[in-house]
């Protein structure tokens, strides 16, 4: 059995991570392959409104969500490039 991986968050990032997890239904998709192109920001803003977030706290969480989005898109692009290199006929 393989050991379980653990990830740790700085306490200042926990709120942004929790919101990020709650927003996973807000991905915009394009094309028949369903490639992710980014979050639907109207849904992100609506969710932040529902949470009653404002001011600096809202900006910090929004920035954290956008950073997670960028990292996800970068990782997906990297995986797609690897797949293309491994299966050039596809």
PyMOL Python script that loads the backbone (N, CA, C, O; Angstrom):
from pymol import cmd

cmd.read_pdbstr("""\
ATOM      1  N   UNK A   1       0.846  -1.170   0.000  1.00  0.00           N
ATOM      2  CA  UNK A   1       0.000   0.000   0.000  1.00  0.00           C
ATOM      3  C   UNK A   1       0.897   1.240   0.000  1.00  0.00           C
ATOM      4  O   UNK A   1       1.856   1.329   0.767  1.00  0.00           O
ATOM      5  N   UNK A   2       0.570   2.187  -0.867  1.00  0.00           N
ATOM      6  CA  UNK A   2       1.356   3.416  -0.951  1.00  0.00           C
ATOM      7  C   UNK A   2       1.015   4.363   0.193  1.00  0.00           C
ATOM      8  O   UNK A   2      -0.139   4.444   0.616  1.00  0.00           O
ATOM      9  N   UNK A   3       2.019   5.079   0.692  1.00  0.00           N
ATOM     10  CA  UNK A   3       1.716   6.049   1.758  1.00  0.00           C
ATOM     11  C   UNK A   3       0.849   7.183   1.222  1.00  0.00           C
ATOM     12  O   UNK A   3       0.959   7.581   0.062  1.00  0.00           O
ATOM     13  N   UNK A   4       0.010   7.677   2.075  1.00  0.00           N
ATOM     14  CA  UNK A   4      -0.885   8.771   1.703  1.00  0.00           C
ATOM     15  C   UNK A   4      -0.111  10.089   1.693  1.00  0.00           C
ATOM     16  O   UNK A   4       0.671  10.363   2.603  1.00  0.00           O
ATOM     17  N   UNK A   5      -0.336  10.903   0.656  1.00  0.00           N
ATOM     18  CA  UNK A   5       0.315  12.209   0.601  1.00  0.00           C
ATOM     19  C   UNK A   5      -0.458  13.197   1.462  1.00  0.00           C
ATOM     20  O   UNK A   5      -1.682  13.128   1.568  1.00  0.00           O
ATOM     21  N   UNK A   6       0.273  14.105   2.066  1.00  0.00           N
ATOM     22  CA  UNK A   6      -0.344  15.144   2.871  1.00  0.00           C
ATOM     23  C   UNK A   6       0.022  16.501   2.304  1.00  0.00           C
ATOM     24  O   UNK A   6       1.117  16.699   1.778  1.00  0.00           O
ATOM     25  N   UNK A   7      -0.893  17.413   2.416  1.00  0.00           N
ATOM     26  CA  UNK A   7      -0.626  18.795   2.015  1.00  0.00           C
ATOM     27  C   UNK A   7      -0.963  19.678   3.209  1.00  0.00           C
ATOM     28  O   UNK A   7      -1.897  19.406   3.963  1.00  0.00           O
ATOM     29  N   UNK A   8      -0.197  20.720   3.357  1.00  0.00           N
ATOM     30  CA  UNK A   8      -0.404  21.635   4.472  1.00  0.00           C
ATOM     31  C   UNK A   8      -0.611  23.038   3.928  1.00  0.00           C
ATOM     32  O   UNK A   8       0.028  23.441   2.956  1.00  0.00           O
ATOM     33  N   UNK A   9      -1.496  23.764   4.553  1.00  0.00           N
ATOM     34  CA  UNK A   9      -1.770  25.147   4.183  1.00  0.00           C
ATOM     35  C   UNK A   9      -1.321  26.073   5.300  1.00  0.00           C
ATOM     36  O   UNK A   9      -1.446  25.756   6.482  1.00  0.00           O
ATOM     37  N   UNK A  10      -0.801  27.212   4.904  1.00  0.00           N
ATOM     38  CA  UNK A  10      -0.576  28.256   5.896  1.00  0.00           C
ATOM     39  C   UNK A  10      -1.945  28.675   6.410  1.00  0.00           C
ATOM     40  O   UNK A  10      -2.898  28.718   5.632  1.00  0.00           O
ATOM     41  N   UNK A  11      -2.068  28.980   7.678  1.00  0.00           N
ATOM     42  CA  UNK A  11      -3.367  29.391   8.220  1.00  0.00           C
ATOM     43  C   UNK A  11      -4.011  30.553   7.455  1.00  0.00           C
ATOM     44  O   UNK A  11      -5.236  30.627   7.354  1.00  0.00           O
ATOM     45  N   UNK A  12      -3.193  31.450   6.920  1.00  0.00           N
ATOM     46  CA  UNK A  12      -3.747  32.595   6.190  1.00  0.00           C
ATOM     47  C   UNK A  12      -4.387  32.186   4.863  1.00  0.00           C
ATOM     48  O   UNK A  12      -5.099  32.987   4.257  1.00  0.00           O
ATOM     49  N   UNK A  13      -4.147  30.949   4.399  1.00  0.00           N
ATOM     50  CA  UNK A  13      -4.702  30.487   3.128  1.00  0.00           C
ATOM     51  C   UNK A  13      -5.903  29.562   3.278  1.00  0.00           C
ATOM     52  O   UNK A  13      -6.506  29.172   2.279  1.00  0.00           O
ATOM     53  N   UNK A  14      -6.254  29.209   4.490  1.00  0.00           N
ATOM     54  CA  UNK A  14      -7.330  28.245   4.708  1.00  0.00           C
ATOM     55  C   UNK A  14      -8.662  28.763   4.182  1.00  0.00           C
ATOM     56  O   UNK A  14      -9.387  28.010   3.531  1.00  0.00           O
ATOM     57  N   UNK A  15      -9.006  30.004   4.437  1.00  0.00           N
ATOM     58  CA  UNK A  15     -10.286  30.543   3.966  1.00  0.00           C
ATOM     59  C   UNK A  15     -10.361  30.544   2.447  1.00  0.00           C
ATOM     60  O   UNK A  15     -11.386  30.173   1.875  1.00  0.00           O
ATOM     61  N   UNK A  16      -9.280  30.961   1.789  1.00  0.00           N
ATOM     62  CA  UNK A  16      -9.269  30.972   0.324  1.00  0.00           C
ATOM     63  C   UNK A  16      -9.386  29.546  -0.210  1.00  0.00           C
ATOM     64  O   UNK A  16     -10.087  29.317  -1.196  1.00  0.00           O
ATOM     65  N   UNK A  17      -8.713  28.585   0.423  1.00  0.00           N
ATOM     66  CA  UNK A  17      -8.795  27.193  -0.004  1.00  0.00           C
ATOM     67  C   UNK A  17     -10.220  26.668   0.132  1.00  0.00           C
ATOM     68  O   UNK A  17     -10.722  25.993  -0.767  1.00  0.00           O
ATOM     69  N   UNK A  18     -10.872  26.974   1.253  1.00  0.00           N
ATOM     70  CA  UNK A  18     -12.244  26.512   1.453  1.00  0.00           C
ATOM     71  C   UNK A  18     -13.169  27.080   0.385  1.00  0.00           C
ATOM     72  O   UNK A  18     -14.011  26.362  -0.152  1.00  0.00           O
ATOM     73  N   UNK A  19     -13.018  28.362   0.075  1.00  0.00           N
ATOM     74  CA  UNK A  19     -13.845  28.979  -0.974  1.00  0.00           C
ATOM     75  C   UNK A  19     -13.515  28.344  -2.313  1.00  0.00           C
ATOM     76  O   UNK A  19     -14.423  28.048  -3.090  1.00  0.00           O
ATOM     77  N   UNK A  20     -12.227  28.127  -2.606  1.00  0.00           N
ATOM     78  CA  UNK A  20     -11.802  27.479  -3.847  1.00  0.00           C
ATOM     79  C   UNK A  20     -12.505  26.132  -4.009  1.00  0.00           C
ATOM     80  O   UNK A  20     -13.027  25.826  -5.081  1.00  0.00           O
ATOM     81  N   UNK A  21     -12.518  25.339  -2.957  1.00  0.00           N
ATOM     82  CA  UNK A  21     -13.165  24.028  -3.020  1.00  0.00           C
ATOM     83  C   UNK A  21     -14.660  24.160  -3.293  1.00  0.00           C
ATOM     84  O   UNK A  21     -15.231  23.343  -4.015  1.00  0.00           O
ATOM     85  N   UNK A  22     -15.289  25.165  -2.731  1.00  0.00           N
ATOM     86  CA  UNK A  22     -16.721  25.385  -2.929  1.00  0.00           C
ATOM     87  C   UNK A  22     -17.043  25.850  -4.349  1.00  0.00           C
ATOM     88  O   UNK A  22     -18.188  25.729  -4.786  1.00  0.00           O
ATOM     89  N   UNK A  23     -16.066  26.374  -5.071  1.00  0.00           N
ATOM     90  CA  UNK A  23     -16.292  26.945  -6.400  1.00  0.00           C
ATOM     91  C   UNK A  23     -16.013  25.980  -7.543  1.00  0.00           C
ATOM     92  O   UNK A  23     -15.983  26.409  -8.697  1.00  0.00           O
ATOM     93  N   UNK A  24     -15.813  24.716  -7.276  1.00  0.00           N
ATOM     94  CA  UNK A  24     -15.437  23.787  -8.335  1.00  0.00           C
ATOM     95  C   UNK A  24     -16.535  23.549  -9.371  1.00  0.00           C
ATOM     96  O   UNK A  24     -16.270  22.958 -10.418  1.00  0.00           O
ATOM     97  N   UNK A  25     -17.737  23.989  -9.102  1.00  0.00           N
ATOM     98  CA  UNK A  25     -18.807  23.897 -10.101  1.00  0.00           C
ATOM     99  C   UNK A  25     -18.819  25.108 -11.025  1.00  0.00           C
ATOM    100  O   UNK A  25     -19.648  25.178 -11.932  1.00  0.00           O
ATOM    101  N   UNK A  26     -17.922  26.057 -10.816  1.00  0.00           N
ATOM    102  CA  UNK A  26     -17.943  27.309 -11.572  1.00  0.00           C
ATOM    103  C   UNK A  26     -16.923  27.354 -12.713  1.00  0.00           C
ATOM    104  O   UNK A  26     -16.600  28.435 -13.206  1.00  0.00           O
ATOM    105  N   UNK A  27     -16.416  26.195 -13.135  1.00  0.00           N
ATOM    106  CA  UNK A  27     -15.477  26.172 -14.252  1.00  0.00           C
ATOM    107  C   UNK A  27     -16.222  26.404 -15.553  1.00  0.00           C
ATOM    108  O   UNK A  27     -17.283  25.824 -15.785  1.00  0.00           O
ATOM    109  N   UNK A  28     -15.657  27.259 -16.404  1.00  0.00           N
ATOM    110  CA  UNK A  28     -16.180  27.487 -17.738  1.00  0.00           C
ATOM    111  C   UNK A  28     -15.554  26.434 -18.644  1.00  0.00           C
ATOM    112  O   UNK A  28     -14.370  26.124 -18.512  1.00  0.00           O
ATOM    113  N   UNK A  29     -16.320  25.898 -19.536  1.00  0.00           N
ATOM    114  CA  UNK A  29     -15.806  24.868 -20.447  1.00  0.00           C
ATOM    115  C   UNK A  29     -16.008  25.327 -21.876  1.00  0.00           C
ATOM    116  O   UNK A  29     -16.982  26.006 -22.203  1.00  0.00           O
ATOM    117  N   UNK A  30     -15.068  24.939 -22.717  1.00  0.00           N
ATOM    118  CA  UNK A  30     -15.155  25.302 -24.133  1.00  0.00           C
ATOM    119  C   UNK A  30     -14.890  24.061 -24.972  1.00  0.00           C
ATOM    120  O   UNK A  30     -14.028  23.249 -24.638  1.00  0.00           O
ATOM    121  N   UNK A  31     -15.619  23.922 -26.039  1.00  0.00           N
ATOM    122  CA  UNK A  31     -15.376  22.836 -26.974  1.00  0.00           C
ATOM    123  C   UNK A  31     -15.933  21.515 -26.501  1.00  0.00           C
ATOM    124  O   UNK A  31     -16.395  21.381 -25.367  1.00  0.00           O
ATOM    125  N   UNK A  32     -15.882  20.546 -27.388  1.00  0.00           N
ATOM    126  CA  UNK A  32     -16.453  19.229 -27.097  1.00  0.00           C
ATOM    127  C   UNK A  32     -15.600  18.439 -26.115  1.00  0.00           C
ATOM    128  O   UNK A  32     -16.102  17.534 -25.447  1.00  0.00           O
ATOM    129  N   UNK A  33     -14.325  18.770 -26.021  1.00  0.00           N
ATOM    130  CA  UNK A  33     -13.463  18.040 -25.087  1.00  0.00           C
ATOM    131  C   UNK A  33     -13.683  18.476 -23.649  1.00  0.00           C
ATOM    132  O   UNK A  33     -13.217  17.817 -22.719  1.00  0.00           O
ATOM    133  N   UNK A  34     -14.388  19.581 -23.462  1.00  0.00           N
ATOM    134  CA  UNK A  34     -14.661  20.058 -22.115  1.00  0.00           C
ATOM    135  C   UNK A  34     -13.474  20.685 -21.436  1.00  0.00           C
ATOM    136  O   UNK A  34     -13.393  20.696 -20.208  1.00  0.00           O
ATOM    137  N   UNK A  35     -12.543  21.210 -22.220  1.00  0.00           N
ATOM    138  CA  UNK A  35     -11.350  21.834 -21.641  1.00  0.00           C
ATOM    139  C   UNK A  35     -11.747  23.007 -20.760  1.00  0.00           C
ATOM    140  O   UNK A  35     -12.613  23.807 -21.114  1.00  0.00           O
ATOM    141  N   UNK A  36     -11.108  23.092 -19.622  1.00  0.00           N
ATOM    142  CA  UNK A  36     -11.370  24.213 -18.717  1.00  0.00           C
ATOM    143  C   UNK A  36     -10.670  25.450 -19.244  1.00  0.00           C
ATOM    144  O   UNK A  36      -9.512  25.391 -19.657  1.00  0.00           O
ATOM    145  N   UNK A  37     -11.371  26.563 -19.229  1.00  0.00           N
ATOM    146  CA  UNK A  37     -10.782  27.818 -19.697  1.00  0.00           C
ATOM    147  C   UNK A  37     -10.657  28.832 -18.577  1.00  0.00           C
ATOM    148  O   UNK A  37     -10.045  29.882 -18.771  1.00  0.00           O
ATOM    149  N   UNK A  38     -11.204  28.555 -17.437  1.00  0.00           N
ATOM    150  CA  UNK A  38     -11.147  29.464 -16.296  1.00  0.00           C
ATOM    151  C   UNK A  38     -12.454  29.416 -15.533  1.00  0.00           C
ATOM    152  O   UNK A  38     -13.420  28.786 -15.963  1.00  0.00           O
ATOM    153  N   UNK A  39     -12.471  30.080 -14.414  1.00  0.00           N
ATOM    154  CA  UNK A  39     -13.685  30.135 -13.606  1.00  0.00           C
ATOM    155  C   UNK A  39     -14.662  31.152 -14.175  1.00  0.00           C
ATOM    156  O   UNK A  39     -14.257  32.135 -14.797  1.00  0.00           O
ATOM    157  N   UNK A  40     -15.935  30.913 -13.961  1.00  0.00           N
ATOM    158  CA  UNK A  40     -16.961  31.894 -14.308  1.00  0.00           C
ATOM    159  C   UNK A  40     -17.008  32.885 -13.141  1.00  0.00           C
ATOM    160  O   UNK A  40     -17.505  32.579 -12.057  1.00  0.00           O
ATOM    161  N   UNK A  41     -16.482  34.066 -13.397  1.00  0.00           N
ATOM    162  CA  UNK A  41     -16.319  35.042 -12.315  1.00  0.00           C
ATOM    163  C   UNK A  41     -17.637  35.573 -11.774  1.00  0.00           C
ATOM    164  O   UNK A  41     -17.695  36.023 -10.629  1.00  0.00           O
ATOM    165  N   UNK A  42     -18.697  35.529 -12.576  1.00  0.00           N
ATOM    166  CA  UNK A  42     -19.988  35.951 -12.019  1.00  0.00           C
ATOM    167  C   UNK A  42     -20.413  34.993 -10.916  1.00  0.00           C
ATOM    168  O   UNK A  42     -21.015  35.415  -9.929  1.00  0.00           O
ATOM    169  N   UNK A  43     -20.109  33.715 -11.071  1.00  0.00           N
ATOM    170  CA  UNK A  43     -20.412  32.739 -10.031  1.00  0.00           C
ATOM    171  C   UNK A  43     -19.514  32.922  -8.816  1.00  0.00           C
ATOM    172  O   UNK A  43     -19.955  32.763  -7.678  1.00  0.00           O
ATOM    173  N   UNK A  44     -18.253  33.256  -9.065  1.00  0.00           N
ATOM    174  CA  UNK A  44     -17.318  33.511  -7.967  1.00  0.00           C
ATOM    175  C   UNK A  44     -17.810  34.705  -7.157  1.00  0.00           C
ATOM    176  O   UNK A  44     -17.897  34.639  -5.931  1.00  0.00           O
ATOM    177  N   UNK A  45     -18.130  35.800  -7.851  1.00  0.00           N
ATOM    178  CA  UNK A  45     -18.605  37.005  -7.148  1.00  0.00           C
ATOM    179  C   UNK A  45     -19.900  36.730  -6.384  1.00  0.00           C
ATOM    180  O   UNK A  45     -20.060  37.188  -5.252  1.00  0.00           O
ATOM    181  N   UNK A  46     -20.824  35.987  -6.995  1.00  0.00           N
ATOM    182  CA  UNK A  46     -22.082  35.665  -6.320  1.00  0.00           C
ATOM    183  C   UNK A  46     -21.818  34.854  -5.052  1.00  0.00           C
ATOM    184  O   UNK A  46     -22.458  35.075  -4.024  1.00  0.00           O
ATOM    185  N   UNK A  47     -20.882  33.925  -5.127  1.00  0.00           N
ATOM    186  CA  UNK A  47     -20.571  33.105  -3.956  1.00  0.00           C
ATOM    187  C   UNK A  47     -19.959  33.967  -2.843  1.00  0.00           C
ATOM    188  O   UNK A  47     -20.314  33.821  -1.674  1.00  0.00           O
ATOM    189  N   UNK A  48     -19.046  34.857  -3.213  1.00  0.00           N
ATOM    190  CA  UNK A  48     -18.453  35.749  -2.210  1.00  0.00           C
ATOM    191  C   UNK A  48     -19.520  36.644  -1.590  1.00  0.00           C
ATOM    192  O   UNK A  48     -19.477  36.929  -0.394  1.00  0.00           O
ATOM    193  N   UNK A  49     -20.481  37.089  -2.408  1.00  0.00           N
ATOM    194  CA  UNK A  49     -21.605  37.876  -1.881  1.00  0.00           C
ATOM    195  C   UNK A  49     -22.407  37.058  -0.874  1.00  0.00           C
ATOM    196  O   UNK A  49     -22.755  37.549   0.200  1.00  0.00           O
ATOM    197  N   UNK A  50     -22.700  35.798  -1.231  1.00  0.00           N
ATOM    198  CA  UNK A  50     -23.481  34.931  -0.344  1.00  0.00           C
ATOM    199  C   UNK A  50     -22.767  34.699   0.991  1.00  0.00           C
ATOM    200  O   UNK A  50     -23.407  34.547   2.032  1.00  0.00           O
ATOM    201  N   UNK A  51     -21.448  34.674   0.943  1.00  0.00           N
ATOM    202  CA  UNK A  51     -20.679  34.496   2.171  1.00  0.00           C
ATOM    203  C   UNK A  51     -20.590  35.786   2.988  1.00  0.00           C
ATOM    204  O   UNK A  51     -20.130  35.774   4.130  1.00  0.00           O
ATOM    205  N   UNK A  52     -21.031  36.890   2.398  1.00  0.00           N
ATOM    206  CA  UNK A  52     -21.000  38.170   3.099  1.00  0.00           C
ATOM    207  C   UNK A  52     -19.607  38.766   3.205  1.00  0.00           C
ATOM    208  O   UNK A  52     -19.335  39.567   4.099  1.00  0.00           O
ATOM    209  N   UNK A  53     -18.727  38.378   2.298  1.00  0.00           N
ATOM    210  CA  UNK A  53     -17.347  38.874   2.345  1.00  0.00           C
ATOM    211  C   UNK A  53     -17.241  40.249   1.702  1.00  0.00           C
ATOM    212  O   UNK A  53     -17.856  40.518   0.670  1.00  0.00           O
ATOM    213  N   UNK A  54     -16.451  41.115   2.331  1.00  0.00           N
ATOM    214  CA  UNK A  54     -16.238  42.445   1.773  1.00  0.00           C
ATOM    215  C   UNK A  54     -14.865  42.953   2.212  1.00  0.00           C
ATOM    216  O   UNK A  54     -14.205  42.368   3.070  1.00  0.00           O
ATOM    217  N   UNK A  55     -14.468  44.044   1.602  1.00  0.00           N
ATOM    218  CA  UNK A  55     -13.228  44.698   1.983  1.00  0.00           C
ATOM    219  C   UNK A  55     -11.990  43.855   1.743  1.00  0.00           C
ATOM    220  O   UNK A  55     -11.910  43.088   0.783  1.00  0.00           O
ATOM    221  N   UNK A  56     -11.018  44.018   2.646  1.00  0.00           N
ATOM    222  CA  UNK A  56      -9.739  43.336   2.506  1.00  0.00           C
ATOM    223  C   UNK A  56      -9.882  41.811   2.519  1.00  0.00           C
ATOM    224  O   UNK A  56      -9.198  41.111   1.771  1.00  0.00           O
ATOM    225  N   UNK A  57     -10.769  41.305   3.368  1.00  0.00           N
ATOM    226  CA  UNK A  57     -10.953  39.849   3.441  1.00  0.00           C
ATOM    227  C   UNK A  57     -11.434  39.308   2.100  1.00  0.00           C
ATOM    228  O   UNK A  57     -10.947  38.274   1.642  1.00  0.00           O
ATOM    229  N   UNK A  58     -12.378  39.989   1.468  1.00  0.00           N
ATOM    230  CA  UNK A  58     -12.882  39.565   0.162  1.00  0.00           C
ATOM    231  C   UNK A  58     -11.766  39.597  -0.887  1.00  0.00           C
ATOM    232  O   UNK A  58     -11.613  38.654  -1.664  1.00  0.00           O
ATOM    233  N   UNK A  59     -10.994  40.678  -0.906  1.00  0.00           N
ATOM    234  CA  UNK A  59      -9.907  40.791  -1.886  1.00  0.00           C
ATOM    235  C   UNK A  59      -8.863  39.694  -1.689  1.00  0.00           C
ATOM    236  O   UNK A  59      -8.368  39.131  -2.665  1.00  0.00           O
ATOM    237  N   UNK A  60      -8.530  39.388  -0.455  1.00  0.00           N
ATOM    238  CA  UNK A  60      -7.534  38.350  -0.181  1.00  0.00           C
ATOM    239  C   UNK A  60      -8.028  36.977  -0.621  1.00  0.00           C
ATOM    240  O   UNK A  60      -7.276  36.206  -1.217  1.00  0.00           O
ATOM    241  N   UNK A  61      -9.280  36.675  -0.330  1.00  0.00           N
ATOM    242  CA  UNK A  61      -9.829  35.388  -0.743  1.00  0.00           C
ATOM    243  C   UNK A  61      -9.953  35.320  -2.258  1.00  0.00           C
ATOM    244  O   UNK A  61      -9.638  34.293  -2.859  1.00  0.00           O
ATOM    245  N   UNK A  62     -10.406  36.399  -2.880  1.00  0.00           N
ATOM    246  CA  UNK A  62     -10.515  36.452  -4.336  1.00  0.00           C
ATOM    247  C   UNK A  62      -9.144  36.245  -4.977  1.00  0.00           C
ATOM    248  O   UNK A  62      -9.024  35.495  -5.946  1.00  0.00           O
ATOM    249  N   UNK A  63      -8.121  36.895  -4.451  1.00  0.00           N
ATOM    250  CA  UNK A  63      -6.764  36.726  -4.975  1.00  0.00           C
ATOM    251  C   UNK A  63      -6.292  35.278  -4.809  1.00  0.00           C
ATOM    252  O   UNK A  63      -5.645  34.731  -5.703  1.00  0.00           O
ATOM    253  N   UNK A  64      -6.608  34.667  -3.684  1.00  0.00           N
ATOM    254  CA  UNK A  64      -6.225  33.273  -3.455  1.00  0.00           C
ATOM    255  C   UNK A  64      -6.918  32.321  -4.414  1.00  0.00           C
ATOM    256  O   UNK A  64      -6.311  31.372  -4.909  1.00  0.00           O
ATOM    257  N   UNK A  65      -8.194  32.581  -4.672  1.00  0.00           N
ATOM    258  CA  UNK A  65      -8.948  31.758  -5.625  1.00  0.00           C
ATOM    259  C   UNK A  65      -8.359  31.900  -7.023  1.00  0.00           C
ATOM    260  O   UNK A  65      -8.214  30.910  -7.738  1.00  0.00           O
ATOM    261  N   UNK A  66      -8.022  33.122  -7.415  1.00  0.00           N
ATOM    262  CA  UNK A  66      -7.437  33.337  -8.744  1.00  0.00           C
ATOM    263  C   UNK A  66      -6.062  32.690  -8.861  1.00  0.00           C
ATOM    264  O   UNK A  66      -5.705  32.188  -9.927  1.00  0.00           O
ATOM    265  N   UNK A  67      -5.290  32.696  -7.783  1.00  0.00           N
ATOM    266  CA  UNK A  67      -3.980  32.029  -7.805  1.00  0.00           C
ATOM    267  C   UNK A  67      -4.162  30.516  -7.976  1.00  0.00           C
ATOM    268  O   UNK A  67      -3.416  29.886  -8.726  1.00  0.00           O
ATOM    269  N   UNK A  68      -5.136  29.938  -7.293  1.00  0.00           N
ATOM    270  CA  UNK A  68      -5.409  28.505  -7.434  1.00  0.00           C
ATOM    271  C   UNK A  68      -5.888  28.190  -8.850  1.00  0.00           C
ATOM    272  O   UNK A  68      -5.531  27.157  -9.417  1.00  0.00           O
ATOM    273  N   UNK A  69      -6.691  29.078  -9.412  1.00  0.00           N
ATOM    274  CA  UNK A  69      -7.169  28.893 -10.785  1.00  0.00           C
ATOM    275  C   UNK A  69      -5.983  28.885 -11.761  1.00  0.00           C
ATOM    276  O   UNK A  69      -5.880  27.997 -12.608  1.00  0.00           O
ATOM    277  N   UNK A  70      -5.095  29.870 -11.638  1.00  0.00           N
ATOM    278  CA  UNK A  70      -3.922  29.930 -12.525  1.00  0.00           C
ATOM    279  C   UNK A  70      -3.067  28.679 -12.393  1.00  0.00           C
ATOM    280  O   UNK A  70      -2.614  28.127 -13.396  1.00  0.00           O
ATOM    281  N   UNK A  71      -2.845  28.230 -11.165  1.00  0.00           N
ATOM    282  CA  UNK A  71      -2.025  27.031 -10.941  1.00  0.00           C
ATOM    283  C   UNK A  71      -2.692  25.800 -11.552  1.00  0.00           C
ATOM    284  O   UNK A  71      -2.014  24.949 -12.128  1.00  0.00           O
ATOM    285  N   UNK A  72      -4.001  25.704 -11.431  1.00  0.00           N
ATOM    286  CA  UNK A  72      -4.731  24.571 -12.012  1.00  0.00           C
ATOM    287  C   UNK A  72      -4.619  24.579 -13.525  1.00  0.00           C
ATOM    288  O   UNK A  72      -4.336  23.548 -14.134  1.00  0.00           O
ATOM    289  N   UNK A  73      -4.838  25.736 -14.138  1.00  0.00           N
ATOM    290  CA  UNK A  73      -4.747  25.830 -15.601  1.00  0.00           C
ATOM    291  C   UNK A  73      -3.334  25.535 -16.089  1.00  0.00           C
ATOM    292  O   UNK A  73      -3.160  24.877 -17.115  1.00  0.00           O
ATOM    293  N   UNK A  74      -2.326  26.013 -15.370  1.00  0.00           N
ATOM    294  CA  UNK A  74      -0.933  25.723 -15.733  1.00  0.00           C
ATOM    295  C   UNK A  74      -0.650  24.218 -15.648  1.00  0.00           C
ATOM    296  O   UNK A  74      -0.011  23.652 -16.535  1.00  0.00           O
ATOM    297  N   UNK A  75      -1.123  23.582 -14.590  1.00  0.00           N
ATOM    298  CA  UNK A  75      -0.900  22.141 -14.419  1.00  0.00           C
ATOM    299  C   UNK A  75      -1.620  21.353 -15.502  1.00  0.00           C
ATOM    300  O   UNK A  75      -1.082  20.370 -16.010  1.00  0.00           O
ATOM    301  N   UNK A  76      -2.822  21.769 -15.859  1.00  0.00           N
ATOM    302  CA  UNK A  76      -3.557  21.077 -16.916  1.00  0.00           C
ATOM    303  C   UNK A  76      -2.862  21.238 -18.261  1.00  0.00           C
ATOM    304  O   UNK A  76      -2.815  20.292 -19.047  1.00  0.00           O
ATOM    305  N   UNK A  77      -2.325  22.418 -18.534  1.00  0.00           N
ATOM    306  CA  UNK A  77      -1.599  22.640 -19.785  1.00  0.00           C
ATOM    307  C   UNK A  77      -0.355  21.766 -19.836  1.00  0.00           C
ATOM    308  O   UNK A  77      -0.026  21.204 -20.881  1.00  0.00           O
ATOM    309  N   UNK A  78       0.331  21.655 -18.714  1.00  0.00           N
ATOM    310  CA  UNK A  78       1.522  20.813 -18.649  1.00  0.00           C
ATOM    311  C   UNK A  78       1.169  19.344 -18.892  1.00  0.00           C
ATOM    312  O   UNK A  78       1.871  18.649 -19.626  1.00  0.00           O
ATOM    313  N   UNK A  79       0.089  18.879 -18.281  1.00  0.00           N
ATOM    314  CA  UNK A  79      -0.347  17.496 -18.501  1.00  0.00           C
ATOM    315  C   UNK A  79      -0.732  17.262 -19.963  1.00  0.00           C
ATOM    316  O   UNK A  79      -0.427  16.209 -20.524  1.00  0.00           O
ATOM    317  N   UNK A  80      -1.397  18.237 -20.578  1.00  0.00           N
ATOM    318  CA  UNK A  80      -1.775  18.111 -21.981  1.00  0.00           C
ATOM    319  C   UNK A  80      -0.538  18.034 -22.879  1.00  0.00           C
ATOM    320  O   UNK A  80      -0.506  17.259 -23.834  1.00  0.00           O
ATOM    321  N   UNK A  81       0.472  18.836 -22.568  1.00  0.00           N
ATOM    322  CA  UNK A  81       1.721  18.795 -23.336  1.00  0.00           C
ATOM    323  C   UNK A  81       2.403  17.435 -23.188  1.00  0.00           C
ATOM    324  O   UNK A  81       2.902  16.880 -24.167  1.00  0.00           O
ATOM    325  N   UNK A  82       2.426  16.904 -21.978  1.00  0.00           N
ATOM    326  CA  UNK A  82       3.017  15.582 -21.756  1.00  0.00           C
ATOM    327  C   UNK A  82       2.258  14.520 -22.539  1.00  0.00           C
ATOM    328  O   UNK A  82       2.866  13.646 -23.157  1.00  0.00           O
ATOM    329  N   UNK A  83       0.945  14.593 -22.514  1.00  0.00           N
ATOM    330  CA  UNK A  83       0.109  13.637 -23.242  1.00  0.00           C
ATOM    331  C   UNK A  83       0.391  13.720 -24.744  1.00  0.00           C
ATOM    332  O   UNK A  83       0.473  12.694 -25.420  1.00  0.00           O
ATOM    333  N   UNK A  84       0.536  14.912 -25.252  1.00  0.00           N
ATOM    334  CA  UNK A  84       0.829  15.111 -26.666  1.00  0.00           C
ATOM    335  C   UNK A  84       2.203  14.529 -27.017  1.00  0.00           C
ATOM    336  O   UNK A  84       2.354  13.892 -28.060  1.00  0.00           O
ATOM    337  N   UNK A  85       3.187  14.741 -26.169  1.00  0.00           N
ATOM    338  CA  UNK A  85       4.521  14.180 -26.414  1.00  0.00           C
ATOM    339  C   UNK A  85       4.505  12.653 -26.372  1.00  0.00           C
ATOM    340  O   UNK A  85       5.196  11.999 -27.153  1.00  0.00           O
ATOM    341  N   UNK A  86       3.716  12.090 -25.461  1.00  0.00           N
ATOM    342  CA  UNK A  86       3.654  10.638 -25.308  1.00  0.00           C
ATOM    343  C   UNK A  86       2.786   9.959 -26.362  1.00  0.00           C
ATOM    344  O   UNK A  86       2.993   8.785 -26.668  1.00  0.00           O
ATOM    345  N   UNK A  87       1.819  10.681 -26.918  1.00  0.00           N
ATOM    346  CA  UNK A  87       0.888  10.146 -27.908  1.00  0.00           C
ATOM    347  C   UNK A  87       0.737  11.115 -29.061  1.00  0.00           C
ATOM    348  O   UNK A  87      -0.325  11.718 -29.214  1.00  0.00           O
ATOM    349  N   UNK A  88       1.766  11.285 -29.879  1.00  0.00           N
ATOM    350  CA  UNK A  88       1.725  12.306 -30.942  1.00  0.00           C
ATOM    351  C   UNK A  88       0.651  12.060 -32.000  1.00  0.00           C
ATOM    352  O   UNK A  88       0.277  12.999 -32.703  1.00  0.00           O
ATOM    353  N   UNK A  89       0.143  10.846 -32.142  1.00  0.00           N
ATOM    354  CA  UNK A  89      -0.875  10.550 -33.163  1.00  0.00           C
ATOM    355  C   UNK A  89      -2.259  11.030 -32.753  1.00  0.00           C
ATOM    356  O   UNK A  89      -3.139  11.135 -33.607  1.00  0.00           O
ATOM    357  N   UNK A  90      -2.477  11.318 -31.508  1.00  0.00           N
ATOM    358  CA  UNK A  90      -3.799  11.733 -31.023  1.00  0.00           C
ATOM    359  C   UNK A  90      -4.146  13.104 -31.443  1.00  0.00           C
ATOM    360  O   UNK A  90      -5.225  13.596 -31.114  1.00  0.00           O
TER     361      UNK A  90
END
""", "prot")
cmd.dss("prot")
cmd.show_as("cartoon", "prot")
cmd.util.cbc("prot")
cmd.orient("prot")
